[in-house]
Amino acid sequence: MDDVGGASPDHYGGGGGGGSIRLVCDNCGAAEEYNPDDAEDGFFSCRQCSAVHTSTQATAADPDDFHVTGAMSFHRVSQANKTPKSRTPAPYPTPYPTRQPPAATDFEEPRDFVTGAEAWGEPEELGARVRWRYMQGLQVILQQQLEVLVKRYRVGALVCGLAGTIWVRWVATSKVFDEIWAWKVLAEDEAAQRLKCSASGGEQKPQEVKCEWGDEALPRKDRRRVEFIFLRSLRMMLPVYSTLSVCFLACHIAREAILPTDIYRWAMEGKLPYMAAFTEVDKLLGSSVKHCPLSARQLFRPVRVIGTWQLEAAAGSIAQRIGLQLPSVNFYAIAQRYLNELSLPIERILPHACRIYEWALPAELWLSSNPLRVPTRVCVMAILIVALRVQYNINGQGIWEEICETGRNADGSDPDANLPPSKRPEGGTSEEFGTRELLCTLASAYDKIDVAHDYSKDLHSYLKYCKDIVFPGIACSVEEDHLVEIFQDMYKGREDGNPKARMEERRTTNGVMNKRCRDGTSVGARSFCASSSEMQRIKSEMEDHGFCYLPPRKWLRSNGYLHYRRKTITGSLVCIGHADYYVLIRSFAKLAEVDVRVLHTSVLKLERRLAWIEERIGRSLDALQNPPIS
């Protein structure tokens, strides 16, 4: 086809010859005048035979880069509502494949050229796409987490139904699907920008986002910023860690003995889908390029793993917002689990602890939305400690000092036979679990409790953890892979060259690394013999944890329960206690993964509550025995 007259349209919608051109069709020979309104996707069609004029193209800049002015944009006109003209297929490939349906290829299309990308220019449509993809992805992650809990950790299948109900109510309460959500998010961001500008003295000009609905599209230079404005709003309303909170809340309602420390540890180590869960979203939902301008890594990769205190508080906040009446924690199951992990006699200790639980019913056993409140597991530990102190008469008699001086009887004789009657536990016989046996078992269990993560065992585990969990989906070049193999071979050769040091490093007791005391003795032998330097180590450890050591009581004023108090030393509040009490409380604190002083404070609070209850019961009994004379 020949261009016999007129100037071709310029790049900004204007024509050189009054905005019209004359084209001659090569198919039928008809010559016609064409205006910019006649362009279909940048090309002109013959009015006689509908053949496409491939020799001339109406080029125009992207409307997202330039606003429409007096010179008409060819692209804007082509998008107007008008009757389409029928035309035959073009004999040559179309120079702009973005206007054609996408071909089935094995590679992912660039986000700027994906089909439907022109719809992302609308802020309302853009927000709807980001919101829908985000909500779908969170639900997929939640389903994966529940599947792992049921299949791998033997949690009852009831949690799946409970979690689904909680999730639906939580999403409905968040009002994330409101019709004016996009308007509200952009308005709040603009108000925040103005406030920031006014706070800085007006030196910076606030970035405004013009939300022109209808035919006016959002400029491309602001589109990327608007995408992250919507994403930030979604992450504030429904954070990624809310899936972990929903899982824990469902386990709590189902009366499962699952603790926030378990959820945190499993998520941190990659056993529960969370850190690298975004890599599975595209596999289950399809590529996000065709549905959302943001990738799965941008949408669902968490910045950090939420802590155990915040996880429990988030679960309590969700329950409060959706109006759930929660029960207390499953005290029996959690206490039984703790006693089993410490190798303590469950059948003897648990019934006494359950009586205290049923009698006191402290409010700390219910979930709370306050992130500063003591976790529920600490209250369970406090009840167990009080039960052990009452049952084994651990009230500063100096039993641990005697263990460090004499050591445990190696012949298996009665551990409490050499104690005076006032220091023996009630009902302590050779057949029962005595006080000395209790303290030695707790001292041994304290060193066997492993709070380190699995990936910190050796270098190979850590590198694999970083590759699969911390930096998933990041491919290395051939040179980098070769360099990694060289370093791994060097590390393996160093291990093979010094096997004795390797065995010493990885020597374990029941899968837990052995440590060594300051005197060089292995902690595994402490369950059989405690050296004299152990007492010095306990005193130093008490001082490091903010405790003041009290020597054993020489003159026992009574055999009753001893209440400890905190006192002020050099302007700071210091906890005081005997070595027996500290050996008891530190094992429970390490198992619960809390500071010793936090658990000690919870024990003091429980003791005050029990004393108050006893006082009221005593007054009531006195009132019944001595009724007032009328």
Sequence and secondary structure as in RCSB ss.txt:
>XXXX:A:sequence
MDDVGGASPDHYGGGGGGGSIRLVCDNCGAAEEYNPDDAEDGFFSCRQCSAVHTSTQATAADPDDFHVTGAMSFH
RVSQANKTPKSRTPAPYPTPYPTRQPPAATDFEEPRDFVTGAEAWGEPEELGARVRWRYMQGLQVILQQQLEVLV
KRYRVGALVCGLAGTIWVRWVATSKVFDEIWAWKVLAEDEAAQRLKCSASGGEQKPQEVKCEWGDEALPRKDRRR
VEFIFLRSLRMMLPVYSTLSVCFLACHIAREAILPTDIYRWAMEGKLPYMAAFTEVDKLLGSSVKHCPLSARQLF
RPVRVIGTWQLEAAAGSIAQRIGLQLPSVNFYAIAQRYLNELSLPIERILPHACRIYEWALPAELWLSSNPLRVP
TRVCVMAILIVALRVQYNINGQGIWEEICETGRNADGSDPDANLPPSKRPEGGTSEEFGTRELLCTLASAYDKID
VAHDYSKDLHSYLKYCKDIVFPGIACSVEEDHLVEIFQDMYKGREDGNPKARMEERRTTNGVMNKRCRDGTSVGA
RSFCASSSEMQRIKSEMEDHGFCYLPPRKWLRSNGYLHYRRKTITGSLVCIGHADYYVLIRSFAKLAEVDVRVLH
TSVLKLERRLAWIEERIGRSLDALQNPPIS
>XXXX:A:secstr
    BS    TBS  TTTT EEEE TTT  EEEE GGG BTTEEE TTT  EEEEEE  B  TTTS   SS  HH
HHHTS          SS  S GGGS     SS   GGGSTTGGGGGSHHHHHHHHHHHHHHHHHHHHHHHHHHHH
HTS   THHHHHHHHHHHHHHHHHTTT TTHHHHHHHHHHHHHHHHHHHTTT S         SS    HHHHHH
HHHHHHHHHHHHS TTHHHHHHHHHHHHTT    HHHHHHHHHTTSSSSTTTHHHHHHHH  GGGT SS HHHHH
  SS   HHHHHHHHHHHHHHTT       HHHHHHHHHHHTT  HHHHHHHHHHHHHHH  GGGS  S TTS  
HHHHHHHHHHHHHHHHHT SS  HHHHHHHH   TT   TTTTS GGGS TT  TTS  HHHHHHHHHHHHHH  
 S GGGSSHHHHHHHIIIIISTT    HHHHHHHHHHHHHHHHHHHH HHHHHHHH EETTEE  B TTS BGGG
GGT   THHHHHHHHHHHHTTEEEE   SS S SS     EEEETTEEEEEEEHHHHHHHHHHHHHHTS HHHHH
HHHHHHHHHHHHHHHHHHHHHHHHHS    
